[in-house]
C-alpha cells in the first residue's frame, strides 16, 4: 500500500441572507402503522430514496455530512507534491448545487478532480426543513492531498 494519505480539512462558510438562526426539528411523513392494512400513504422523501440515509435535523449536522459526502466522491489527482484546493458552491434547499468554483488552489492540475467530486455527489440531501433561507447556503470545502 502506498504511503500516501488523504486529509480532508473541513472548512465551511455559510452565507446567510437573514438573521434568523432558530433551528427546530419538525417530524414529517410519519406513518403510525406502516405494516397495517389501512396505513396512510406517506410521501417518499429524498431520505427514503437513498437507503441508509437519515434525516438531517439542523445545519450543524448538515455541515458534517456535506464535506464527508464530497470527500467520498473525490478521486484525488495524484501528485508528487501535496496540495490544497478550496471549492465553493451553493447548496439549494432541495440539495441541488449551483455556482461551483475553485476559490483557492496550490495545484491547478487538481482543480478538475475537486470540481468533479462536488458535481458527482449532487444532488445532496435537502437542507433541513427548519432552515429559514429560501436561497440555500454557500459552502466552502477544503480538500487537501498530502504525500
HUQUI-V692039 format. One record per helix or strand. SS is the DSSP state (H for helix, E for strand). FROM is the first residue (numbers start at 1). TO is the last residue. If there is no record, write none. Layout:
ss: <SS SS>
from: <FROM FROM>
to: <TO TO>
//
This chain:
ss: <E H H E E H E>
from: <5 46 59 83 97 108 137>
to: <9 49 72 91 105 121 146>
//
